[in-house]
Every structure is written in C-alpha cells, then in structure tokens.
Amino acid sequence: MGRKPVNAKDISKAKNPDQRGSLAALQRAAALARETAIQTNTNIVIEKDGKLVWISAEELRRQASEAKESINPQPSGLVL
C-alpha cells in the first residue's frame, strides 16, 4: 500500500514552507541540468509516462531556442 503521489497543487498548499518552495527548487535544478547538458554536449534522462527518455543536447538546444522565441517573438516582415 503506497502513498498517493504529490502534485504541484498539493505542494503549493503545504504547511511547511520548505515543502512549498521545493517545486521551484526542482524546476531550477532541472533548468540547470538542461543548461549543463547543452554546454557539455551530453544527454539528459527524464521520466515521461513511466518510461525513461533520453534527450540529446541538440534537442535541448532546439527546445531552448523555441522557448526563447515564444517569449520574444520576432516581428515578421520587419526590414532593418
């Protein structure tokens, strides 16, 4: 008999301030792991849908580029 998994909504309502801050800490750690993998040209391994998935540094670069573009889209048709 296992415990119920905790989700982000549950964590945000935790009584313990360290637990409330743990989601943000995990997100920062994941971002740093991705940056390090890109810098060292190595893969990272994540769990997705109960399976281990390897993500290449090239794919991480593509994802980072897309994320950056979605935050600061370039105007189309603009001539400089």
C-alpha atoms as one frame of an Amber mdcrd trajectory, in Angstrom:
protein
   0.000   0.000   0.000   1.821   3.105  -1.257   1.291   6.754  -0.638  -0.633
   8.973  -3.012   1.718  10.916  -5.350   2.026  14.601  -4.571   1.236  17.085
  -7.321   2.106  20.762  -7.753  -1.263  21.881  -6.395  -0.786  19.818  -3.220
   2.752  21.169  -2.715   1.643  24.799  -3.086  -0.741  24.300  -0.146   1.728
  22.524   2.143   2.014  23.821   5.706   5.796  23.514   5.700   7.445  26.461
   3.862  10.324  24.231   2.723   7.856  21.902   1.039   6.091  24.841  -0.625
   9.420  26.010  -2.030  10.536  22.566  -3.167   8.728  22.690  -6.526  10.510
  25.902  -7.513  13.825  24.390  -6.374  13.233  21.284  -8.511  12.365  23.469
 -11.509  15.580  25.479 -11.055  17.595  22.260 -10.760  16.014  20.882 -13.962
  16.807  24.100 -15.847  20.413  23.986 -14.632  20.713  20.324 -15.667  19.485
  21.216 -19.159  21.948  24.132 -19.411  24.816  21.903 -18.254  23.868  19.189
 -20.760  23.877  21.754 -23.574  27.273  23.150 -22.501  28.844  19.694 -22.219
  27.030  18.242 -25.252  25.587  15.371 -23.234  22.162  13.776 -22.966  19.797
  14.039 -20.048  17.402  11.333 -18.918  13.879  12.145 -17.800  10.881  10.059
 -16.768   7.863  10.531 -19.018   4.703   8.465 -18.773   6.500   5.949 -16.548
   9.350   5.410 -19.029  12.916   6.694 -19.160  13.530   9.036 -22.084  16.951
  10.256 -23.269  17.056  13.804 -24.641  20.100  14.832 -26.678  21.926  18.124
 -26.266  20.836  19.019 -29.814  17.174  18.511 -28.883  17.690  20.572 -25.717
  19.172  23.380 -27.847  16.154  23.240 -30.157  13.748  23.328 -27.205  15.611
  26.261 -25.641  15.537  28.148 -28.946  11.787  27.556 -29.326  11.134  28.635
 -25.737  13.177  31.804 -26.249  11.336  32.544 -29.498   7.936  32.123 -27.826
   8.941  34.621 -25.143  10.414  37.191 -27.574   8.861  36.596 -30.983  10.467
  38.416 -33.907   8.082  40.615 -35.871   7.524  39.186 -39.330   8.089  41.360
 -42.373  10.220  43.836 -40.447  13.121  45.162 -42.513  16.040  46.645 -40.628
